[in-house]
Amino acid sequence: MSATTKVCPICKVEKSTDDYSIDKYRKDGLSARCRTCMATYWSAKRAAAKGDAPATPKAPKSTPKVAPDVESIATRDLGTDEAQAALATAADVAKRARMDAYNEQRRQARAAARLANQSV
């Protein structure tokens, strides 16, 4: 990839920089999405606002990475449906732990900011 081309994160195609709009807030000075993908996005959004069509769904988040041996053991021991439920529960627990850690980090940052404002 050279300086005159860029890969669109939506369509995953390497295109000329002429195919991207200007965005002065981005490091390279160009929008992240190509003009074609942006046109598709805004057309779907306008259609959804009018009620003509449903909004384009967001890309599904990747499934949590669980070691394959854990999945096979769970399937063998619990059966397919029960294994899927157990893995989904484990993924929910992991997601909740990440959210709690993030929230705690934000609380600490806010507390530090309050202390800094009090000392000034």
Secondary structure, DSSP 8 states (H G I E B T S, - for coil): --TTEEE-TTT--EEEGGGEEE-TTSTTSEEEEEHHHHHHHHHHHHHHHHTSS--------------HHHHHHHHHHH-HHHHHHHHHHHHHHHHHHHHHHHHHHHHHHHHHHHHHHHH-
